[in-house]
Amino acid sequence: TVRQIVNHVADAELVSAARLRRLLAEDQPHIPAFDQDEYARRLRASERPVRAALSLVWAIREVNAELLTTLDDSDWRRGAVHEETGRYTLEEWLADKRDSDHVREHITQIRSSA
């Protein structure tokens, strides 16, 4: 449902924001996988309202964009180790189309279901 999709996007944005901060604040952090199905089930994505979730998505995007403008070259090369995909740098993570296209893909999904 649209409610599930919007709440999933909000949860994914929270996870990504935490990953970004861990990558910048910790040395070589271990990044666990994001089990979207368990998040949806346990966090009741089908029951939560969407208004606050949408506000959260936009707020996270804004604060992350502001954070990214403050980084220097060494920050972009900082790395983490994801439990499924292995080592990556901040620059590689942000260039990965899976994360950058995530919201756009769900907007398309919502539009096609309407």
N, C-alpha and C positions, 0 to 999 in steps of 0.2 A: 504494500500500500504506500501511498505518498507519505503517510505518517512514519512508516518504518524506514523509508529511504531517507527522509530528512533527519530522523534521529540517528540513523547509521552514519550519515555524513558528519553530523555534529560529534559523535563519538570518535570517528576516525580523525577528525581535525584535532580533538583533544589529545589523542594518542600521538599524532604527528607533532603537535606543539611540545609535548613532553619529550619526545625523541630529539627534537631540535635543541632544546635546552640541555638535555643530558649530553648531547654531542659537543656542545660548546663549553659546558661547565665541568665535565668529567674527562679524564684521560682514558681513551679507548673503551668507552662503556659497552657493555653487552646489551644488545637491544632484543627483547623478546618479540616473538611473532604476535600479531594482532589477530585473534580468532573472532572475526566479525560475527559469526553465527552465535557464539556464546555471549558476546557483548549484547547482541540484539535480544537474545532470550533472557539473560539475567538482568539486563537493564531495562527490560520491558519496552522495547522500541515501538511496539504496536499500540501501546497505551499512553505514552507520553505526548503532551501537546507539542505542536511544531513551532509556535511563535518564539519561545525562548531558545529553542534549538537553532532556528534561523539566525537569531540575534547573536548567538554564540559563534556560529560559523563565521559571520562577518567580523565579529570582534577579534577572534583568533587570527583571521587572515590579516587584519589591520595591524595588530600588535606584532605579528611575525614579520610583516613587511617592514615595519619600523625597526625591528631588531636587526634584520638583515642589512639595512642601510648603514649600521654602525660597525660592521665587521671589517677586519683587515685581511690581508692576503693569508696570513697564517691561520686565521679562523676558517677560511674556506677549505684549507687542507686538513683540518682536524678530522679524525676518523673514529668510526665505531665498528662493532662487529655484530651484525644481525644474525640471529640463530638459524635462519633459513637461507639467506642470500650471501652471507659472509661479510668481509670487510668492505667498507665504502667510506668515502669522504663526504663532507657536507656538500661540496660542489657536485659530486656524482649523484648524491641523493636528490638534490633539487633538480638536476637535469633528467632524472628518471621520469619518463612520461606517465608511468602508472600513477605516481602521486600527483603530478601536476595536472593530469586530465581527469582525476577522480571526480571532482565536483561536476565538471562539465558533462561527464558521462551519465551521472545520475540525473542531471537536469534533462538531458535527452531522454532518459528512461521515463521520467515523470511526464514529459510532454507526449511521449508516444502512448502512454497509458490513459491519457485524458480523452 
